[in-house]
Amino acid sequence: MIAALNQLVSLVEADDELDVEGVARRLGTTGHHLRRMFSSLAGMPLSEYVRRRRMTVAAADVVRGRDDLLSIAVRYGYGSAEAFGRAFRSVHGASPGEVRRAGGPLRTQPRLAFRLTVEGSNPMETRIADRPAFRIAGHAARVPLIHRGANPRIQQHIAALPAAEHQRLKDLGDTDPGGLLQVFDDLDPDRTEGSELTYLHGAAVSAGTPVPADLDTLDVAAGAWAVFRTTEASLPETWAATATEWFPSNPWRLRPGPEIVALLDREARELWLPVEPG
């Protein structure tokens, strides 16, 4: 995976139009997995890195002053000087005209390089679960993706549920993943902060189990899952370590599907990630 990510970075430098799915196929993986691993390890979505790098290189053309701004905009894939100007300002904090006149300010995005470091001194308690299709029943809401800290929209969604509703959902569950579930679905492929996802607070039920009409449902396809045993306090670190340690060390890759946190008791948690052989 480290080699694949470095090849992807090289292609970002070379290609005006980056075909992530085509690149992933050539590298023997999937676009879904490649985007997820890039955003987890780089700390930014692939699309954001591409935009920052393009604007870093474009800034040199702007400062040189040899070409008009529309020509530069077209060279970097923008249909108008206005669209280019908005992207340029979002990266550098100043318009192309201001930078051309003053020579700055410029905010450079260095080229990324992924390197393997020695990790893994703390074993990860993991199992692979092959599950038939099931459903998740509960209460869903569209919320923004927040990378760090608690998500206030999710907290509000959970707090709005009556206390008895949590027990009703838990009693409804009749299959794995067990316990109350925090389900994250329809995630942006690049994991762009602020993009919307579907959050569902509920429980897993077998395909044939009747579900009360007042509950939202999510159908989950049959497949393999990597299940990471952790605690509430360690959950963020465990989630991060799946990208930095577990996936690079194991012959599995992410497949499309929801990401699930099972609340087993006051402290114990299980992180369920949909996987397929890599």
N, C-alpha and C positions, 0 to 999 in steps of 0.2 A: 504493500500500500504506500509506503514512503516513496518508493521509486515512481509509482503511478502519479502521486501528487506532484513530484518534481517535474515529471513529463508534462503534466497539466499546466504548471507554471510556465514552462518553456513555450507551450502552445499559446498561452495568453500573450506572451511577448511577440509571437510571430503572426498570429491570425487576427484579421480584422473582425471576422465573424466566427465566434467560438461555438462549435457544435458539441455540446457536452455529452449528449447521448452517443454520438459517433466516436468521440474521444474515449468514452468509457468502454465501448465495445472493443476498440483497438487495444485497450489496456487490460481487457479480460475481466471487467467488472460492470456495474450498472451506473447510470447517471444518478439514480437515487442515492446509492451508497457513496459515490464519489463526492457529490455535493455535501452530504451529511458529514463525511470525514473531513472534508476541507473546512467547513464552517466550524466544526468542533476543535480542530487543531490550530487553525489560523486565527480564531477569535473573531471572524467576520464572514459573512456570506461570500460565496464565489463571485456573485454579481457585483458586490461592493468592491471587492479587490480589483476586479476587471475595470470598473469605473475609475477607481483611484489611480491605477497604473496608467490607464489611457490619458487621464488628465495630467498626470505627472509628465509623461512624454510630450503631450500637447503643449504644456507650458513652455517648453524650450522653443517650439515653433512660434508661440505667441511673443515671447521676449525677443527673438531674433528680428521680428518685424519684416521678414522678406515677403510674406504672403498676406493677403487680406483675411479677415476673420472668417468669412464665409468659406473660403477655400480650405482653411484649417478645419473648420467644422465638418465639411464633407469628407475630408481625409480621415477623420476619426469617427465616421459613421453617423453623423448628425445631419438632419435634413435642413436645418436652418441655423443661422448664427444665434438666434434667440435660444433655441434648445441647447446648443453647445454652451452658451453663456450661463444658463441655469446650472448645468452639470459642472461647469468650471468653477462657478462661485460656490457650489455646495462642497467642493473639495478644498479650494484655496482660500475661500472667504473674501474674494474680490473678483470683479468682473475681468474678462480678458482685456478690455480697453484700459482699465485701471492698472493692470499688471504690465501691459505694454508700455504705458507712459512712465511708470515708476520702477519697473523691473522687479516688482514683488508686491505684496508678500506671496511666497510660495510654500505650500505644504507638500513635501515629497513623500510618496509611498514607495519605500524600497522594494526591490524584487524579493519575494519570499523564497526561502530555501528550507525544506523540511529535512531534519536529521534525526536519526535514531539515537535515543538516549537510553541508558540503562535504568529501567524502572522495574516494578513488580516485586519489590522485596516483601510487600504485604499481599498474600494470596487473596484472590477474589473467589468467593463462594458462589459457584455458577453451576447450573444444569441446563441441558437442552430438553425442552418439552415439545413433543409432537402432538398437536391438538387438532381434533376435528373442528369443523365450523361451529361457532357458537354466537350468541348475541349478548350485547350489553344493554341493560335496561336501567334507566335512571333519568336524570334531569340534565339537559344539555343547554349550553350557552355559547355564543360566539364571543371570544375574548382576544385581546392583543397578546402577541408573544413578547415576553419579557425575559431577558437572558439572566439577569442577576437579581437576587432577592425574591421576596414573595410577590405574587401577582395579585394586586388588590382586587381586580375584577373577579378572579377565581375565589378569593376570600369572601367577597360580597355574595357571590352566587351560593357558596356553601352555607354562609351564615343566614341566608334568607330561607333555608329549608327548616321546617319544624324539627325539633329534637326527635320526635317519634318517627320521622321519615327516614332517618339514617338507619334505625333498627328495621323498619319495613324493607328497605332495600337490601340490607344484610340478610334478612330472613328469606328474601326472594331468591338469592343466589343459590345455585345448585350444581355448579361446576367450577373448575379452575379457569382463570385465576380466582382464588378465594378471597373472602372478606369484602369490605367496601373498596371500590376502585376509583382511582383518579385517571381518567382516560383523555389522552391528547391525540386528536385526529385532524386530518385535513391540514397538516402543517405545510407551510411554504417550503418548497424543495431546498431553498437556500437558507432557511431558518432566519429570514430577515427580521430584525427586531421591529416590533410594531405591526407586523403582518398578522392577519387574523387566523385563528385556529378554532376548532370545535373542542370545547371541554365538556366532558360528560362525567357526572358524579353518580355512580350506580353500582351494579353488581352483574356478574356473568351468569347467564342462564343457558341451559341446553337448547338446541335448535327447536325442539318441540314444546318447550315450556310456555304455557300461556302467560302473557304479560298484561298487567292492568293498562287500560286505555289511557290513563293520565300520564303514562311514562313515555319518554323518548327512547328509541331503540337504535342500536348500531349493529349491523351484521358484520361479523368478523370471519374472514375466510379461513379454511383449514390450512395448517402449515406449522413450521417449526418456530420455536421461540427460545431465545436465550434469556434465562431467568437468573437475576442477580439478587442474592440475599443481602440485605443491608439494614440500616437503622434510619430513623427519621433524621438524626443529626448528620449521618454520613451519606445521605442520599445524593446531595449535589456532587460530592467527590466521586461517588460510585458512578453516577451518570457520566461525568467527565472522563473517568478512567476507562469506560467502555471504548471510547474513541482512541485514547492515548496508549492504552495497554492491551485491552482484551482483543479488539478486532485485529490490530496488527500482528497478534501472536496466535490467532486461531483461524482455521479454514472456513470461516463463516462471514457473510456480509449481510447488511440490512436489506430487507425487502419492503415494498410499500405496505403500510398498515398502521394501525394506531400504536402508540407507545403508552404503556399502562403501569401505574404504580398501585400495587395491592397493599392496603392497610391491614395488616394481620392482627396487630394489637396496638397498645399505646406506643410502642417503640419499633417493633419489627416491621420491615417493609420488604417487598419484592418488586424489582423493576423488570418488567416483561418487554422485550424488544423483538419484533418480528424479524426472522433471519432465514437465510437459505445458504446452501453450500457455496463457498466462494471460489 
